[in-house]
Amino acid sequence: MSRAQHVEKHFTAGNFVRDVVIGMSDGLTVPFALAAGLSGAVQQTHIIVIGGLAEIAAGSIAMGLGGYLAARSDAEHYEQERVREYREIKELPDEEMAEVARVFHAYGMTESESVPVVEALSRRPDAWVDFMMRFELGLEQPDPKRAVTSASTIAGAYIAGGFIPLSPYMILGNAWQGLIVSAVVTLAALGIFGYIKGRYTGSKPFRSASQTMVIGGVAATAAFVLAKLIS
């Protein structure tokens, strides 16, 4: 009797989704707030568009660079810890073997069960270090392309998000009409984005959507009121 092959499905795009969330959330919120603030101070849509485009350019570069540096920092930290583990298993093998045994004990293995496994692992330095990196330090080896991928994903998501609140001003010739349409379009986009983010991150989708909309709405309202008061 043939058995059906068991196929496990796991979500493995966590880093990509994280980068999209970072870039898109700021890309929707910051240019939206800036355009709303400018709408409270000036009525020329071309000034709002120019200011918005400048902010999208600067914001995407800054966010992308931040993502690149964060990923590089993770990779450098991993390599430093890996070098340290190699040094420790060479200079302090008994202590490192005891640490391995404690990991197995935490999973319910008895000393008699863990001893042969620890001894076998100690004869394989690379596997030993990999084990310590993952189970003692909780570190996974970063993708070598992670820094560039993270930077481009965050920057691209920021640009895509930024054009949503700015596009009504580019199409319409009236700043007030542009503000109204921008608010409707952006709040809808924030709601959809928040809902999708909630589905992927495991939080309640409708709660995530409402929180995202409230944050974007409050930021834009504060910028508009402040610009009105100053002008």
C-alpha positions in Angstrom: 0.0 0.0 0.0 1.5 3.3 -1.1 1.7 6.1 1.4 1.1 9.7 0.5 4.1 11.8 0.8 4.0 14.2 3.7 4.8 17.8 2.6 5.3 20.4 5.3 4.5 23.9 4.4 6.3 26.7 6.4 6.4 30.4 5.9 10.0 31.1 5.0 9.9 34.7 3.7 10.0 36.3 7.1 12.9 38.6 6.4 11.4 39.8 3.1 8.0 40.5 4.7 9.8 42.3 7.6 11.6 44.6 5.1 8.4 45.3 3.1 6.6 46.1 6.3 9.3 48.5 7.4 9.5 50.3 4.0 5.9 50.3 3.2 4.6 51.5 6.6 7.0 54.5 6.6 6.5 55.1 2.9 2.8 55.5 3.4 2.9 57.4 6.6 5.7 60.0 6.2 5.0 61.3 2.7 1.3 61.4 3.6 2.0 63.5 6.7 4.3 65.7 4.8 1.9 66.3 2.0 -0.9 67.0 4.5 1.3 69.4 6.3 2.2 71.3 3.1 -1.4 71.4 2.2 -2.1 73.4 5.4 0.6 75.9 4.5 0.5 76.3 0.7 -2.0 75.9 -2.1 0.4 75.3 -5.0 0.2 71.6 -5.8 3.6 71.6 -7.6 5.3 72.7 -4.4 3.6 69.8 -2.5 4.6 67.4 -5.3 8.2 68.6 -5.3 8.5 68.4 -1.5 6.9 65.0 -1.6 9.3 63.6 -4.3 12.3 65.0 -2.4 11.1 63.3 0.8 10.5 60.0 -1.0 14.0 60.2 -2.5 15.7 61.0 0.8 13.5 58.7 2.9 14.1 55.7 0.6 17.8 56.2 0.6 18.0 56.6 4.4 15.7 53.6 5.1 17.6 51.5 2.6 20.9 52.4 4.0 19.6 51.7 7.5 18.5 48.2 6.4 21.8 47.6 4.8 23.8 48.6 7.9 21.5 46.5 10.1 22.0 43.4 8.0 25.7 44.0 7.8 25.8 44.4 11.6 24.0 41.0 12.0 26.5 39.3 9.7 29.5 40.8 11.4 28.1 39.8 14.9 27.5 36.2 13.7 31.1 35.9 12.4 32.6 37.3 15.6 30.6 34.9 17.7 31.6 32.0 15.4 35.3 32.8 15.8 34.9 33.0 19.5 33.2 29.6 19.6 36.0 28.0 17.6 38.5 29.5 20.1 36.5 28.2 23.1 36.1 24.6 21.9 39.9 24.6 21.4 40.9 26.2 24.6 38.0 25.2 26.9 36.7 21.9 25.5 35.4 20.5 28.8 33.3 23.6 29.5 31.9 23.7 26.0 31.0 20.0 26.2 29.2 20.7 29.5 27.3 23.5 27.8 26.2 21.1 25.0 25.1 18.6 27.7 23.0 21.3 29.4 21.3 22.0 26.1 20.3 18.3 25.7 19.2 18.1 29.4 16.9 21.1 28.7 15.2 18.9 26.1 14.6 16.1 28.6 17.6 13.9 27.8 19.3 12.1 30.7 23.0 12.2 31.2 23.5 8.7 30.0 21.6 9.5 26.8 23.5 12.8 26.2 27.0 11.7 26.9 27.6 9.7 23.6 26.0 12.4 21.6 28.2 15.1 23.2 31.3 13.0 22.6 30.4 12.4 19.0 29.7 16.1 18.4 33.0 17.0 20.1 34.9 15.1 17.4 33.3 17.2 14.7 34.5 20.9 15.3 32.5 22.5 12.5 29.3 20.7 13.6 30.1 21.5 17.2 30.4 25.2 16.5 27.2 25.2 14.4 25.4 23.5 17.3 26.6 26.1 19.8 25.7 29.0 17.5 22.2 27.8 17.0 21.2 26.2 20.4 23.4 28.2 22.8 23.4 31.6 21.2 20.2 31.3 19.2 22.0 32.7 16.0 21.2 31.6 12.5 23.8 32.1 9.7 22.8 35.2 7.8 22.3 35.1 4.0 25.4 36.7 2.5 23.2 38.6 0.1 20.9 39.8 2.9 22.3 43.3 3.2 21.8 44.3 -0.4 18.5 42.5 -0.6 17.2 44.2 2.6 18.3 47.6 1.4 16.7 47.3 -2.0 13.5 45.8 -0.6 13.0 48.5 2.1 13.9 51.3 -0.4 11.6 49.9 -3.1 8.7 49.4 -0.6 9.2 53.0 0.7 9.0 54.4 -2.8 6.0 52.3 -3.7 4.2 53.4 -0.5 5.2 57.1 -0.9 3.7 57.5 -4.3 0.2 56.5 -3.0 -0.4 59.6 -0.9 1.4 61.8 -3.4 -0.3 60.7 -6.6 -3.6 62.6 -6.1 -1.6 65.9 -5.9 0.1 64.9 -9.1 -3.2 64.3 -10.9 -5.4 67.0 -9.4 -4.6 70.7 -9.7 -6.2 71.7 -6.4 -4.4 71.3 -3.1 -7.5 70.9 -1.0 -9.0 68.3 -3.4 -5.7 66.5 -3.5 -5.6 66.4 0.3 -9.1 64.9 0.5 -8.4 62.3 -2.2 -5.0 61.5 -0.8 -6.5 61.0 2.7 -9.1 58.6 1.4 -6.7 56.6 -0.8 -3.9 56.5 1.8 -6.1 55.5 4.7 -7.6 52.7 2.5 -4.0 51.6 1.5 -3.0 51.7 5.2 -6.0 49.6 6.1 -5.2 47.0 3.4 -1.5 47.0 4.3 -2.2 46.7 8.0 -4.6 43.8 7.4 -2.1 41.9 5.2 0.6 42.6 7.7 -1.5 41.2 10.4 -2.2 38.0 8.5 1.5 37.4 7.8 2.8 38.3 11.3 0.2 36.3 13.2 -1.6 39.3 14.9 -5.3 40.0 14.5 -5.7 41.4 10.9 -8.5 43.9 11.7 -6.7 45.2 14.8 -3.5 45.6 12.8 -5.4 47.4 10.0 -7.1 49.8 12.4 -3.9 50.6 14.3 -2.1 51.3 11.0 -4.9 53.6 9.8 -5.0 55.5 13.2 -1.2 56.0 13.2 -1.2 57.4 9.7 -4.3 59.5 10.3 -3.0 61.0 13.5 0.4 61.8 11.9 -1.2 63.6 8.9 -3.7 65.5 11.0 -1.0 66.7 13.4 1.2 67.8 10.5 -1.8 69.6 8.8 -2.8 71.4 12.0 0.7 72.4 12.9 1.3 73.9 9.4 -2.0 75.8 9.6 -1.1 77.3 12.9 2.4 78.3 11.8 1.2 79.7 8.4 
